[in-house]
Amino acid sequence: MNAEGLSVVVDANVWVDSYCPEHPDNEVARRFLNLALEKGCTLLYPVHASKDVAYVLRREYQRAAARETGTVSEETSRAIRELAWGCVRNMGEAATPIGADASDVWLADKYLKIHPDFEDNLVLAACRRVKADFLVTNDAQLIAHADVVAKTPTQMLQLLSLDW
């Protein structure tokens, strides 16, 4: 078996880490994503994650700007919005969004019996929809309850670094 063609669903928190230099997991997230692409993995993300990434990045960048300057001007706010959108566009260039419909909501509801977070359950439904080989997330609870092989970016980086 080799890494080429492995389907890897990347959770929103990994994307956020990869775009936020101040996050402690920034480097490992970026290294994992780059190696996965280099090895020919098929990277995917639940389409709803793009909304979460855009929202969290705008909030993170706004906070960083406010810490640095004490205030956030309208011009800076517009630049931050465009930066967040650029990150979402980059996600779409590096990975493929997984669509969703009412069946995903139905399945997410069924997953509530094993995992109490509805949004995480939509991620699991997306994994099921594409028959993912792996889910990569920093969410320990999601890893514990996933019905797909779930790894942290560090674990996946180690796995992809093996000589297949």
Secondary structure, DSSP 8 states (H G I E B T S, - for coil): --STT-EEEE-HHHHHHHH-TTSTTHHHHHHHHHHHHHTT-EEEEEHHHHHHHHHHHHHHHHHHHHHHHSS--HHHHHHHHHHHHHHHHHHHHHSEEE---HHHHHHHHHHTTT---HHHHHHHHHHHHHT-SEEE-S-HHHHHH-SS-EE-HHHHHHHHHS--
